[in-house]
Amino acid sequence: MKNIVFISGVFNVLHPGHLRIIRFAKEIGNYLIVGVESDRLAKNKALIKENLRLESVKQINLVDEAFIFDISIIDLIKKIKPKYIIKGKEYENQKNIESKILAGYGGKLIFSSGESVFSSTDLINREINLDKNKLLKSNINVRNFLNRHKINRDHLIAKLEKIKELKVCIIGDLIVDEYIECDPLGMSQEDPTIVVSPTNSKMYIGGSAIVAAHASQLGAKVSLISVIGNDVSAKFARTQLKKYHINDLVISSETRKTTLKQRFRCKGKTLLRVSSLSHGSIEKDYQVNILEKLTKIIKNIDLLVFSDFNYGVLPSQLIESIIKIAKKNNVFVAADSQSSSQIGDICRFKNIDLITPTEREARISLNNFQDGLVVICDQLYKKSNPKNILLKLGEEGVFIHLNVKKEWHTDQFPALNKNPVDTAGAGDSMLVLSSMMLTLGSNIWEAAFISSLAASIQISRVGNIPITMDEVLNRLEI
C-alpha cells in the first residue's frame, strides 16, 4: 500500500534545506511526490524556467514522482489524495488551506521540523555583507523563529543580566592555539610544494580554557579543571586564565604536553594545521585529583560544562563519576565532544541536561549517515538520554530538538553570519551561552537564539577571543 507524501514548491535552486525536507518526507511515507509550481503560478518567484526546475528535482533519487502543476493546490490535492503533506515550519502558525481538504479524507498536514532554513533569496544574498546591527530585523527566517516562540528582547536581557549570579565549572581539554601568518614566496623548484615565509604569530587559549573565558567575560564566576604539561604553552595558558579572572584548578603533569594547535595562514586562508599533543588518557592519579577538586567546589556550582576534545583528559569512567557527583548536587550539566581531526562520542555523556554536537559528530557517534535530523536526534535520546539537543549544522545554523514527556518538538534557527572570518570557536561560544541560559530558566528556543548570536560574533574575527556581554547586547536587536 502506498503512503503518499506530497511536497510542493518553486524549487529555483536546490539547496541543503530542500534535501533535508525531502529526506524528512521520505521517512514519513513510502512514496514521495513533488509538485513544481508552473511559471504561471509562481509568477515573479520563478527565477528559472519550469522545465529546468523540474529536471533538478527529478535528479533527487529519494523522489518517486515529480511533475509541473498549473492548477490550484486544492484541486491537485483532491486529485492525488496524499496521506501526508509536508510544509515548512514557518507555515505552522499561518492559515493553511490544505488542512480542510486533508481532514475530509483522513490526510494529515505535517510541518517539516524546521529542517529547511534556506531560500533562493538567501543563497543570492550570501555574498552581501549586511549591517550586523540590522541582521536580525532583515532575516525573515529569524523573525519567524522569534515569533513562533514568542521571544522578546526585554525578557532575554533580564536573563542575560542574571549570568553574573552564576557559578560555573568547566572540565575538559585545555588547548593553546597559535596563528602563524605567512607571506607567499612561490612554488618550490625541487618539489610541488608551496613556499611561505612566517611574518608573525599570535597565541590564544582554546578548548576548555576558551569556554571558561567566554563564561567569565559574560559575567559568571568560573573555575576550570584540566590537565596540562610543564611547558611554554602551559605558562601562556595560566597567564591568560589569570587575565580573565578564572579560578585556576588546572593540574600540571610532567608526563604530558599542553596541547598546541598551530595554524599557518596566508592572506586570510589556513594553509596547514599542526597539532602537538599527548596521546592516551590521563593516569588514574590525575583522575582522582580531578574528582577531589570538583568535590571541594561542587556545592557552590550551578552549572558544570564538559568541553571534550578527545585528547585524554576525560576518559569514560571519569565522565561517569563527574556526572554522578553533579547530579547528586542538582547541578545543571552540559557537554560538547568534538570530532574534528579525531574521533569522539557525544553519547558518552549520558542523562545530562544539554548536548551540542555537530551533525557529523552525532552521525559518527551513532554510525548513521543516512537518516534525517529528527531520526538522528531520536537515536541520540535513546542512546544517551539528554534533556535538550542543539545539533550544530555549520552554515545551515542549528537544529533544536526537545524531548518532553516522550513527545518531541523541533525547530531550526539559521546561521546569523554568512561571511565568517574564522569558524574556530563557534561551537564553544554556543555551548557555554546556551547552557548558562538554560541554567537560568530560559527555554531551549531562547538558548538557541542567544547562543547563535554569540557564535556569529565569535566567527567574525580571527582567533579565540572571549565574547563580552556588551557585544551580545549590541547585537541583540529584535
C-alpha positions in Angstrom: 0.0 0.0 0.0 1.3 3.4 -0.9 1.6 6.0 1.8 1.9 9.0 -0.4 3.7 12.1 0.9 3.4 15.3 -1.1 5.6 18.4 -1.2 5.2 21.4 -3.5 7.2 24.5 -4.2 9.0 26.6 -6.7 12.5 25.0 -6.4 14.6 27.7 -8.0 17.9 26.4 -6.7 18.2 23.1 -4.9 20.0 23.6 -1.6 20.6 21.6 1.6 17.3 22.8 3.0 15.4 21.1 0.1 17.3 17.9 0.5 16.6 17.8 4.2 12.9 18.3 3.9 12.7 15.7 1.1 14.6 13.2 3.3 12.2 14.1 6.2 9.2 13.4 4.0 10.6 10.1 2.7 11.0 8.9 6.3 7.3 9.5 6.9 5.8 7.7 3.9 6.9 5.3 1.2 6.0 7.2 -2.0 7.2 10.8 -2.4 5.5 13.1 -4.9 6.9 16.6 -5.5 4.9 19.2 -7.3 6.8 22.0 -9.0 4.8 25.2 -9.5 4.4 26.3 -13.1 5.9 29.6 -14.3 2.3 31.0 -14.4 1.6 30.0 -10.8 4.9 31.0 -9.4 4.9 34.4 -11.2 7.8 36.6 -10.0 9.0 33.9 -7.6 10.2 31.8 -10.6 13.8 32.8 -11.4 14.4 29.7 -13.6 12.2 28.2 -16.3 9.8 25.5 -15.0 11.3 22.6 -17.1 14.7 23.2 -15.7 13.4 23.4 -12.1 11.5 20.1 -12.7 14.7 18.5 -14.1 16.6 19.4 -11.0 14.0 17.8 -8.7 13.9 14.6 -10.7 17.6 14.2 -10.2 17.0 13.5 -6.4 16.8 9.7 -6.0 14.5 10.0 -3.0 11.8 11.5 -5.2 9.4 8.8 -6.6 7.4 11.1 -8.9 7.7 14.8 -9.8 5.7 17.0 -12.2 4.8 20.6 -13.0 1.4 21.6 -11.8 -0.7 24.5 -13.2 -3.9 24.1 -11.2 -4.8 25.2 -7.7 -3.2 23.3 -4.8 -6.7 22.3 -3.6 -7.6 20.8 -6.9 -4.3 19.0 -7.0 -4.7 17.5 -3.5 -8.2 16.3 -4.5 -6.7 14.6 -7.5 -3.7 12.8 -5.8 -5.1 12.4 -2.2 -1.7 12.2 -0.4 -1.7 10.7 3.1 0.7 13.4 4.2 1.5 16.9 3.0 4.8 18.4 4.3 5.3 22.1 4.7 8.0 24.3 6.3 7.9 25.1 10.0 7.3 28.8 9.1 3.8 27.9 8.0 2.7 26.3 11.2 1.1 29.4 12.7 -0.4 30.6 9.4 -3.7 29.7 7.6 -3.1 26.5 5.7 -5.8 26.0 3.1 -4.8 22.3 2.7 -6.0 21.4 6.2 -9.7 21.3 5.4 -9.4 19.1 2.4 -7.0 16.7 4.1 -9.3 16.4 7.1 -12.1 15.4 4.7 -10.4 12.1 3.8 -8.1 11.5 6.8 -4.9 13.0 5.5 -2.5 14.9 7.7 -0.5 18.2 7.4 3.0 17.9 8.9 5.4 20.7 9.3 9.0 19.9 8.5 10.5 20.3 11.9 12.3 23.4 10.7 14.8 21.4 8.6 14.7 23.9 5.8 16.0 27.4 6.5 17.3 28.5 3.1 15.5 30.2 0.2 16.8 31.2 -3.2 17.0 34.8 -1.9 19.2 33.6 0.9 21.6 32.0 -1.5 21.7 35.0 -3.8 22.3 37.3 -0.9 25.1 35.3 0.8 27.8 37.5 -0.7 26.2 40.7 0.6 27.7 41.9 3.8 24.7 43.1 5.7 24.9 45.6 8.5 25.3 43.3 11.6 23.1 45.6 13.7 20.2 45.1 11.2 20.7 41.4 10.6 18.1 40.2 13.0 15.5 42.6 11.6 16.3 41.8 8.0 16.2 38.0 8.1 12.7 36.6 7.6 13.7 33.2 9.0 14.9 34.8 12.2 11.7 36.9 12.6 9.6 33.8 12.0 11.5 31.8 14.6 11.2 34.6 17.2 7.5 35.0 16.6 6.9 31.2 16.8 8.5 31.0 20.2 7.3 34.4 21.5 10.9 35.6 22.2 11.3 39.2 23.1 14.3 41.4 23.8 13.4 42.6 27.3 13.0 39.0 28.6 16.3 38.0 27.1 18.2 40.9 28.6 16.7 40.1 32.0 18.1 36.6 31.7 21.5 37.8 30.5 21.8 40.1 33.4 21.5 37.2 35.8 24.5 35.4 34.3 26.7 37.4 36.9 24.9 35.3 39.6 26.1 32.0 38.1 28.9 29.9 39.4 30.3 27.7 36.6 32.8 24.9 36.4 34.4 23.9 33.1 36.1 20.5 32.8 38.0 19.2 29.7 40.9 19.5 27.4 42.8 22.8 27.6 44.3 23.8 24.2 46.6 26.6 23.1 46.0 27.9 19.5 48.8 29.6 17.6 48.1 31.5 14.4 51.2 32.0 12.3 50.7 34.5 9.5 52.8 33.9 6.4 53.8 35.7 3.1 53.7 33.6 0.0 57.1 33.1 -1.8 56.0 30.8 -4.6 56.3 27.2 -5.7 59.4 25.2 -4.7 61.6 24.2 -7.7 62.6 20.9 -6.1 59.1 19.5 -5.5 55.4 20.7 -5.9 55.3 22.5 -2.6 54.1 26.0 -1.8 56.8 28.0 0.0 55.8 30.7 2.5 57.7 32.9 5.0 56.3 33.3 8.5 55.9 37.0 9.4 54.3 37.0 12.8 52.3 34.8 15.2 49.7 35.2 17.9 48.6 32.7 20.6 45.1 32.2 22.0 43.6 29.9 24.6 41.3 27.3 23.3 39.4 24.2 24.2 38.0 24.2 27.8 40.0 27.4 28.5 38.2 29.5 25.9 34.8 28.1 27.1 35.8 29.2 30.6 36.9 32.6 29.3 33.6 33.1 27.5 31.7 32.4 30.7 33.9 34.7 32.8 33.8 37.6 30.3 30.0 37.3 30.2 29.9 37.8 33.9 29.9 34.4 35.6 32.2 33.2 38.3 34.2 30.4 36.7 36.5 27.6 37.7 38.5 25.5 35.2 39.7 21.9 35.8 42.1 20.3 33.3 45.5 18.7 32.9 48.4 20.3 31.1 52.1 20.0 30.8 55.1 22.0 32.2 56.0 23.9 29.0 55.8 27.3 27.3 52.2 26.7 26.3 51.2 25.9 29.8 52.7 29.1 31.1 50.9 31.1 28.5 47.6 29.4 29.3 47.9 30.1 33.1 48.7 33.8 32.4 45.5 34.0 30.3 43.4 32.3 32.9 44.6 34.9 35.4 43.9 37.7 32.9 40.3 36.5 32.5 39.7 36.0 36.3 39.2 32.3 36.1 39.8 30.1 39.2 42.7 28.0 38.0 42.3 24.4 39.2 44.4 23.1 36.3 46.7 20.2 37.2 50.3 20.2 35.9 51.8 17.0 34.6 55.4 16.1 34.0 54.5 13.4 31.5 52.0 15.2 29.3 52.3 18.0 26.8 50.0 21.0 26.7 48.0 20.6 23.5 49.2 23.1 21.0 47.5 23.7 17.7 49.3 25.7 15.1 47.5 27.2 12.1 49.7 28.5 9.2 47.7 31.2 7.4 48.3 33.2 4.3 46.0 36.1 3.1 43.2 35.1 5.4 43.3 31.4 4.5 44.6 28.4 6.5 47.3 26.5 4.6 48.2 23.9 7.2 47.4 22.8 10.7 49.9 21.1 13.0 48.9 19.6 16.4 51.3 18.8 19.2 49.7 16.7 21.9 49.8 13.8 24.2 48.1 10.6 23.2 46.1 8.4 25.6 44.1 9.0 28.7 45.4 10.7 31.8 46.6 8.5 34.5 44.5 7.3 37.4 46.0 9.6 40.0 45.1 12.6 37.8 41.6 11.3 37.5 41.4 11.1 41.3 42.8 14.6 41.6 40.2 16.0 39.3 37.4 14.4 41.3 38.9 15.7 44.6 39.0 19.3 43.1 35.4 19.0 41.9 34.1 17.6 45.2 35.5 20.7 47.0 33.6 23.2 44.9 30.5 21.3 43.8 28.2 22.6 46.4 28.9 26.1 45.1 28.4 25.3 41.5 25.2 26.0 39.4 26.5 24.7 36.1 29.1 22.1 35.0 30.2 22.1 31.4 32.2 19.3 29.7 34.5 20.6 26.9 35.7 17.4 25.4 38.2 17.4 22.5 39.1 13.7 23.0 42.7 14.3 23.9 42.6 12.2 27.0 41.5 14.5 29.9 38.0 12.9 30.0 38.1 9.1 29.9 34.7 7.5 30.1 35.0 6.3 33.7 35.9 9.8 34.9 32.9 11.2 32.9 30.5 8.9 34.7 31.9 9.8 38.1 31.7 13.5 37.4 28.1 13.3 36.2 27.2 11.3 39.3 28.6 14.0 41.6 27.0 16.8 39.6 23.5 15.2 39.6 23.7 14.3 43.3 24.2 18.1 43.9 21.4 19.2 41.5 24.0 20.9 39.1 22.9 21.5 35.5 25.2 19.6 33.2 26.1 20.3 29.5 28.6 18.7 27.2 30.3 19.1 23.8 32.5 16.3 22.4 34.4 17.5 19.3 35.4 15.2 16.5 37.5 17.4 14.2 40.7 15.6 13.4 39.9 12.9 15.9 37.0 10.5 16.7 34.8 11.3 19.7 31.5 10.0 21.1 28.9 12.5 22.4 26.9 9.6 23.7 29.4 9.0 26.4 27.7 11.9 28.2 24.5 10.1 29.5 21.5 11.5 31.3 22.6 15.2 31.2 20.7 18.4 30.5 22.2 19.5 27.2 24.4 18.2 24.4 25.6 20.3 21.5 27.2 18.1 18.9 27.7 18.9 15.2 25.7 16.8 12.7 28.9 15.0 11.8 29.7 14.3 15.5 26.2 12.9 16.1 26.4 10.7 13.0 29.8 9.4 13.9 28.5 8.5 17.4 25.5 6.7 16.0 27.2 5.3 12.9 24.3 6.7 11.0 25.0 8.6 7.8 21.7 8.2 6.0 18.7 9.3 8.1 17.3 12.8 8.6 17.9 15.0 11.6 14.8 14.1 13.5 15.8 10.4 13.4 19.3 11.3 14.4 18.1 13.2 17.4 15.7 10.4 18.4 18.6 8.0 18.3 20.7 10.3 20.4 17.9 10.3 23.0 17.7 6.6 23.1 21.4 6.1 23.4 22.3 8.9 25.9 19.1 10.4 27.1 19.8 14.1 27.2 17.1 16.6 28.0 17.9 19.0 25.2 19.8 18.7 21.9 21.3 21.6 19.9 22.6 20.0 16.7 25.1 22.3 15.0 24.8 22.5 11.2 27.5 24.9 10.3 26.3 27.4 7.7 22.8 25.9 8.0 22.5 27.1 11.6 21.4 24.9 14.5 18.7 22.2 14.7 16.8 22.2 18.0 15.3 19.1 19.5 13.4 19.0 22.8 12.0 15.8 24.3 9.2 16.4 26.8 7.2 13.6 28.2 8.1 11.4 25.2 6.8 14.0 22.7 9.5 15.7 20.6 9.5 19.3 19.5 11.9 20.5 16.9 12.8 23.7 15.0 15.8 25.2 13.2 17.5 28.5 13.6 19.6 29.9 10.7 23.2 30.9 10.9 23.5 34.6 11.5 26.9 35.2 10.0 27.1 34.3 6.3 30.6 35.7 5.9 32.7 34.1 8.6 36.3 35.2 9.1 37.4 32.2 11.2 34.9 29.5 12.2 37.1 28.1 15.0 35.5 28.5 18.4 31.9 29.0 17.2 30.8 25.8 19.0 32.5 26.8 22.2 30.6 30.1 22.4 27.3 28.3 21.6 27.9 25.6 24.2 28.6 28.0 27.1 26.0 30.6 26.5 23.2 28.1 25.7 24.0 26.1 28.9 24.1 29.3 31.0 20.7 30.5 29.7 19.1 27.1 30.3 20.6 27.0 33.9 18.9 30.4 34.5 15.5 29.0 33.4 15.3 30.0 29.7 13.7 27.6 27.3 15.7 25.8 24.6 14.4 28.2 21.9 15.7 31.3 23.7 19.0 29.5 24.4 19.4 28.5 20.8 18.8 32.1 19.6 21.1 33.8 22.0 23.9 31.3 21.6 23.6 31.5 17.8 24.1 35.2 18.3 27.2 34.6 20.3 28.6 32.2 17.6 28.0 34.8 14.9 30.2 37.2 17.0 32.9 34.7 17.5 33.4 33.8 13.8 33.5 37.5 12.8 37.2 37.7 13.9 40.4 35.6 13.7 41.3 33.6 16.8 39.6 32.6 20.0 38.7 35.9 21.7 36.2 35.8 24.6 32.8 37.3 24.0 31.7 40.1 26.2 28.2 40.9 27.4 28.4 44.3 25.7 29.0 42.6 22.3 25.9 40.4 22.8 23.7 43.3 23.9 24.9 45.4 21.0 23.8 42.7 18.5 20.5 42.0 20.3 18.1 43.9 18.1 14.8 42.2 17.6 
